[in-house]
Amino acid sequence: MSLSNPVYASFRSIGAYVPQKILTNSDLEEMVDTSDEWITKRTGIKERHIAADDEYTSDMGAKASQKAIDRAGISKDDIDLVICATVTPDYFNMPSTACIISDKLGIKNVQAFDISAACSGFVYLLSIAKAFIESGMKKNILIVGAEKFSSIVDYTDRGTCILFGDGAGAAIMSATHDKSESMIDIHASADGSYADFLMTPAPGTVHPVSQQVIDEGLNFVQMKGNETFKLAVKTLTKDVIEILENNHISSEDIPHFIPHQANYRIIKAVGDALKMREDQVVLTVGKYGNTSAASIPMAINDIYESGRLKYGELMLLDTFGGGLTWASALLPFAGKTIES
Ligand code: UT7
């Protein structure tokens, strides 16, 4: 790396995959004591997509990745790092889902690993990609947020089963010397003292697989919904205000505010606090539910495929999830505008 010709990380393409099967609110009315009216009013979710039994996180991740690679106009052989953010890996210990995705895409002899940051996973990946690229270590990084969340949801627990869905999103982050394509800022943080707000107790070293795990359903996601909700609104708002202030950018100047899609009420509260107009806020929670690490890239893909996201336009990403973790990023879209 030369100081006279610095290298920057740019967001070069986006792709996503959504499984075919749809689980609607009326389907859930048949499964737990809930109603379409309650779910719509409290969350804004109408439906979510669920992967087939033999469709795994890596399958969804590989499909999203292939689109991102094609749209970046590069070959799979140009990729020098693959990282996947997921809390629903194909295998809980090893191999990593990133290794399996690489194999499915025919990407050989390249560093590949997973990260665990729950719903903040994709924005965490952006910070990792930025560090690898701007240090000169890597040039084209495939980052993937993929979740088969249905595999850890207890479909008898109305407090969680109405929220989550499956899917994947992927992006190519590339080195550039063009500063106008560079990620402007990124902030990622965590506070493990809130670990029990959102967790899957097993399997792990605390609760290795046992009959007790099965009997008590410790392999399913558990959430203190209301406490998480309140902290999410507070943290997300503070984080976005800080990143905008630090970079002397007004919320009015953000064409695409892309928050984590957990609950419409959280998004609305944060958007209102920032005085965002409706047309600035990207909303996909109604049709996908909360897809954890896949939520933000699936939302970016949505506005990309509908022609709303154009080369050079600013994206403000903001996310919050288990850990607890949170992160925000300010960056231009440096991919080709889709041809309509
Ligand atoms: O992605 C990572 C971050 N995750 C989140 O951000 C999720 C944050 N949390 C939420 O989205 C909301 O807290 C929920 C949607 C999960 C719950 O909404 P809430 O407004 O916080 O409801 P609550 O938990 O305070 O429960 C209110 C009432 C309770 O009944 P009582 O005790 O007042 O009689 C619940 O039992 O609503 C009841 N309830 C339901 N009723 C019908 C909870 N879930 C349901 C349901 N259908 N599915």
Boltz pocket constraint, residues with backbone or C-beta under 6 A from the ligand:
constraints:
  - pocket:
      binder: B
      contacts: [[A, 33], [A, 34], [A, 35], [A, 38], [A, 39], [A, 42], [A, 43], [A, 119], [A, 158], [A, 159], [A, 162], [A, 198], [A, 224], [A, 225], [A, 226], [A, 227], [A, 228], [A, 229], [A, 232], [A, 262], [A, 263], [A, 266], [A, 290], [A, 292], [A, 320], [A, 321], [A, 322]]
      max_distance: 6.0
